[in-house]
Amino acid sequence: MIDVAMVIVSYNARADLERCLESLHASPPSASHEIIVVDNQSSDGSVDAATKWPDVRIIQTGANLGFARATNIGIRASSATNLLLLNSDTVVPAGAIDRLLAELHRDADVAVVGPRLVDGAGRAELSYGRMIGPFNELRQKFLTRRPALVERLTRQRHAPDWVSGACLLVRRADAEAVGLLDERFFMYTEDVDFCAAIKARGRRIVFTPEIEIVHLRGRSVSAAPAATAAAYRRSQVAFYEKHRPGWVPLLKLYLKLRGQA
C-alpha cells in the first residue's frame, strides 16, 4: 500500500503548478507516494507542463468543477493510506511530507495535520481556526490583520477546529468515513466543513508549527477577483445554511446591503 497520495487541483495556474511539482521532485519524500494532478479544464497549458514528470498522474475533468469535487476525483483515483491535499501555489521543502506523516502517526486519535504556512517572504498565514460563525469570522479577520500576533500564534501547537486545505494531511479512513469533501462548496470553506465532519466523529485536528510549507496565496484571486469573491460568498452562504441556519437571513441581508448578494 502506498503511504501518501498528494492530490493537487489545478486551474489556470501553470507557473504555480510547475513550481509545486518541481519542489516535490527536487526532494521527494522517502515514504512511498503518488502525485495526482486534477486539472479543471485549464486553458494555460497546465496539463502540458505537468507531463514533463512521468510519475505524475494527470486527470482532466473537462470542466471547472471547483475545488471540492475535483479533489474528490483525485482521492477516488488514489490508493494511498493517507491523503495530502495540496494547493498548486505551494512549495514543499525537503523533508516536510515525511515529517507531516510522522506527526500524523504520533497519535492514533489524530485524523488531520496541518503545517505552518508562510508566504514567499516567510510571513506566517493564520491557517487554522475555530468553527466558522459570525463571531469567529470577526475574530479571524481581527487576528489576520495583525501580522505580529499571527507570527506568535503560529509558533504554537494547537488543536483547532480546522486547518487550511492548502496543505492538509488526512488519514484515508477518516476522509472516507465522512464521505470526502462536501461538493456543495465550489471554492472556499470546504476545508472547514471537512474538518468539522471529521471532528464530529471524535477525531482530532492538529496544527503543527514545526513543519513549514510555502503558500504563495492570492495568485488565482488576483487573476479573477470578482469571480473569486462571488465564489466565496456562495460558499459562505452554503456553509451557514448547513451549519448555522439561524444566521442565514441576517447574512443574506448583510450581503444585500453591501451589494454582494
C-alpha positions as CSV (number, residue, x, y, z in Angstrom):
1,M,0.0,0.0,0.0
2,I,1.3,3.5,-0.9
3,D,1.9,5.7,2.2
4,V,0.6,9.0,0.8
5,A,-1.2,10.4,-2.2
6,M,-0.6,14.1,-3.0
7,V,-3.7,15.5,-4.6
8,I,-3.3,18.8,-6.4
9,V,-6.2,20.6,-8.1
10,S,-5.1,23.0,-10.8
11,Y,-7.0,25.7,-12.7
12,N,-5.1,28.1,-15.0
13,A,-2.1,28.2,-12.6
14,R,0.7,26.8,-14.8
15,A,3.6,28.6,-13.3
16,D,2.5,27.7,-9.7
17,L,1.8,24.1,-10.6
18,E,5.3,23.8,-12.2
19,R,6.9,25.3,-9.1
20,C,5.0,23.0,-6.8
21,L,5.8,19.9,-8.8
22,E,9.5,20.9,-9.1
23,S,9.6,21.2,-5.3
24,L,8.1,17.8,-4.8
25,H,10.6,16.2,-7.3
26,A,13.7,18.1,-6.0
27,S,13.4,16.4,-2.6
28,P,10.8,13.7,-2.8
29,P,9.6,12.1,0.4
30,S,11.1,8.9,1.5
31,A,7.6,7.5,2.1
32,S,6.1,5.7,-0.8
33,H,3.9,8.2,-2.6
34,E,1.9,9.1,-5.7
35,I,1.2,12.5,-7.2
36,I,-2.2,13.2,-8.8
37,V,-3.0,16.4,-10.6
38,V,-6.6,17.1,-11.2
39,D,-7.0,19.8,-13.9
40,N,-10.2,21.8,-14.0
41,Q,-10.0,22.4,-17.8
42,S,-7.2,24.9,-17.7
43,S,-6.5,26.9,-20.8
44,D,-3.0,27.9,-20.0
45,G,-1.0,24.8,-20.8
46,S,-1.0,23.4,-17.3
47,V,-1.6,19.9,-18.4
48,D,1.3,20.0,-20.9
49,A,3.6,21.4,-18.2
50,A,2.8,18.6,-15.8
51,T,3.5,15.9,-18.4
52,K,7.2,16.5,-18.1
53,W,7.2,14.5,-14.9
54,P,6.3,10.9,-16.0
55,D,5.3,9.8,-12.5
56,V,2.6,12.5,-12.2
57,R,-0.8,11.1,-12.9
58,I,-3.0,13.8,-14.6
59,I,-6.8,13.7,-14.6
60,Q,-8.6,16.1,-16.8
61,T,-12.1,16.8,-15.6
62,G,-13.3,18.5,-18.9
63,A,-14.9,21.4,-16.9
64,N,-14.2,23.7,-14.0
65,L,-15.7,21.5,-11.3
66,G,-14.5,23.5,-8.3
67,F,-12.0,22.5,-5.6
68,A,-14.1,20.0,-3.5
69,R,-15.4,18.0,-6.4
70,A,-12.1,17.9,-8.2
71,T,-10.3,16.9,-5.0
72,N,-12.7,14.0,-4.5
73,I,-12.0,12.8,-8.0
74,G,-8.3,12.8,-7.2
75,I,-8.9,11.0,-3.9
76,R,-11.0,8.3,-5.5
77,A,-8.3,7.7,-8.1
78,S,-5.7,7.2,-5.5
79,S,-4.9,4.1,-3.5
80,A,-2.8,5.5,-0.6
81,T,-3.3,5.1,3.1
82,N,-3.0,8.8,3.7
83,L,-4.0,11.8,1.6
84,L,-2.2,15.1,1.3
85,L,-4.5,17.9,-0.1
86,L,-2.0,20.4,-1.6
87,N,-2.7,23.7,-3.4
88,S,-0.9,24.2,-6.7
89,D,0.5,27.5,-5.3
90,T,2.5,25.8,-2.6
91,V,6.3,25.0,-2.4
92,V,7.2,21.9,-0.3
93,P,10.6,22.0,1.4
94,A,12.7,18.9,1.7
95,G,11.5,16.5,4.4
96,A,8.2,18.3,5.0
97,I,6.0,15.5,3.9
98,D,7.8,12.8,5.8
99,R,7.6,15.0,8.9
100,L,3.9,15.5,8.4
101,L,3.4,11.8,8.2
102,A,5.4,11.3,11.3
103,E,3.3,13.8,13.1
104,L,0.1,12.1,12.0
105,H,1.3,8.7,13.2
106,R,2.3,10.0,16.6
107,D,-1.2,9.7,17.9
108,A,-3.9,7.3,16.6
109,D,-6.6,9.7,17.6
110,V,-5.3,12.4,15.2
111,A,-7.0,12.3,11.8
112,V,-5.7,15.6,10.3
113,V,-2.5,17.5,10.5
114,G,-1.8,21.0,9.1
115,P,1.6,22.7,8.9
116,R,2.6,26.3,9.4
117,L,2.0,28.2,6.1
118,V,4.3,31.1,5.2
119,D,4.4,33.3,2.1
120,G,7.5,33.8,-0.1
121,A,8.9,36.3,2.4
122,G,8.5,33.9,5.4
123,R,5.4,35.8,6.8
124,A,3.0,33.4,8.5
125,E,-0.6,32.8,7.5
126,L,-3.3,32.1,10.0
127,S,-4.0,28.7,8.5
128,Y,-6.2,27.3,11.3
129,G,-9.1,28.5,13.4
130,R,-12.3,28.0,15.2
131,M,-15.5,26.7,13.6
132,I,-16.9,29.4,11.3
133,G,-19.7,31.5,12.8
134,P,-20.4,35.3,12.9
135,F,-18.2,36.0,15.9
136,N,-15.4,33.6,15.0
137,E,-15.3,35.1,11.5
138,L,-14.8,38.6,13.0
139,R,-12.2,37.2,15.4
140,Q,-10.3,35.6,12.4
141,K,-10.3,38.8,10.5
142,F,-9.1,40.7,13.5
143,L,-6.2,38.3,14.0
144,T,-5.2,38.2,10.3
145,R,-4.8,41.9,10.2
146,R,-2.1,41.8,13.0
147,P,1.0,40.1,11.5
148,A,2.9,40.2,14.7
149,L,0.1,38.4,16.5
150,V,-0.2,35.8,13.7
151,E,3.5,35.2,13.9
152,R,3.3,34.5,17.6
153,L,0.1,32.3,17.4
154,T,1.5,30.2,14.6
155,R,4.6,29.4,16.6
156,Q,2.4,27.4,19.0
157,R,1.0,23.9,18.6
158,H,-2.8,23.9,18.5
159,A,-5.7,21.5,18.4
160,P,-8.1,23.8,16.3
161,D,-11.4,23.1,14.7
162,W,-9.9,23.3,11.2
163,V,-6.7,23.7,9.3
164,S,-6.2,25.1,5.8
165,G,-6.9,22.9,2.8
166,A,-3.9,24.5,1.1
167,C,-1.9,21.7,2.8
168,L,-3.9,19.2,4.8
169,L,-2.8,15.7,5.6
170,V,-5.6,13.3,6.5
171,R,-5.9,9.6,7.0
172,R,-7.8,8.0,4.2
173,A,-10.1,6.1,6.6
174,D,-11.2,9.3,8.2
175,A,-11.8,11.1,4.9
176,E,-13.9,8.2,3.6
177,A,-15.8,7.9,6.9
178,V,-17.2,11.4,6.3
179,G,-17.9,10.9,2.6
180,L,-14.9,13.0,1.4
181,L,-15.3,16.8,0.8
182,D,-18.8,18.2,0.5
183,E,-19.2,19.1,-3.1
184,R,-21.8,21.8,-2.5
185,F,-18.8,24.1,-1.8
186,F,-17.3,25.1,-5.1
187,M,-14.5,27.0,-3.6
188,Y,-13.7,28.1,0.0
189,T,-14.9,26.8,3.4
190,E,-14.8,23.2,2.1
191,D,-11.8,22.6,4.4
192,V,-13.6,23.9,7.4
193,D,-16.6,21.8,6.7
194,F,-14.4,18.7,6.1
195,C,-12.6,19.1,9.4
196,A,-15.9,19.7,11.2
197,A,-17.2,16.4,9.9
198,I,-14.1,14.6,11.0
199,K,-14.0,16.2,14.4
200,A,-17.7,15.4,14.9
201,R,-16.7,11.7,14.9
202,G,-14.5,12.3,17.9
203,R,-11.3,12.6,15.9
204,R,-8.6,15.2,16.4
205,I,-7.2,18.0,14.2
206,V,-3.7,19.2,14.8
207,F,-1.8,22.3,13.7
208,T,2.0,21.9,14.0
209,P,4.3,24.9,13.8
210,E,7.4,22.7,13.4
211,I,6.7,22.0,9.8
212,E,6.5,24.8,7.3
213,I,5.1,24.9,3.7
214,V,5.4,28.0,1.5
215,H,2.0,29.2,0.3
216,L,2.1,31.8,-2.5
217,R,-1.5,32.6,-1.9
218,G,-3.6,35.2,-3.8
219,R,-2.4,34.4,-7.3
220,S,-5.7,32.9,-8.6
221,V,-7.6,35.6,-6.7
222,S,-5.7,38.4,-8.4
223,A,-6.3,36.8,-11.8
224,A,-10.1,36.8,-11.3
225,P,-11.0,38.9,-8.2
226,A,-14.7,39.4,-9.0
227,A,-15.4,35.7,-9.7
228,T,-13.3,34.6,-6.7
229,A,-15.3,37.0,-4.4
230,A,-18.6,35.7,-5.7
231,A,-17.5,32.1,-5.2
232,Y,-16.5,32.9,-1.6
233,R,-19.9,34.4,-0.9
234,R,-21.8,31.4,-2.4
235,S,-19.7,29.1,-0.2
236,Q,-20.2,31.2,2.8
237,V,-24.0,31.2,2.4
238,A,-23.9,27.4,1.8
239,F,-21.8,26.9,4.9
240,Y,-24.2,28.9,7.1
241,E,-27.2,27.1,5.6
242,K,-25.6,23.8,6.6
243,H,-24.0,24.7,10.0
244,R,-25.6,28.0,11.2
245,P,-29.1,28.1,9.6
246,G,-30.4,30.6,12.2
247,W,-27.9,33.2,10.9
248,V,-28.7,32.8,7.2
249,P,-31.4,35.6,7.0
250,L,-29.0,38.1,8.7
251,L,-26.1,37.0,6.5
252,K,-28.1,37.4,3.3
253,L,-29.4,40.8,4.5
254,Y,-25.8,41.9,5.2
255,L,-24.6,40.8,1.8
256,K,-27.6,42.5,0.1
257,L,-26.8,45.8,1.9
258,R,-23.2,45.5,0.7
259,G,-24.3,44.8,-2.9
260,Q,-22.8,41.2,-2.7
261,A,-26.0,39.2,-2.8
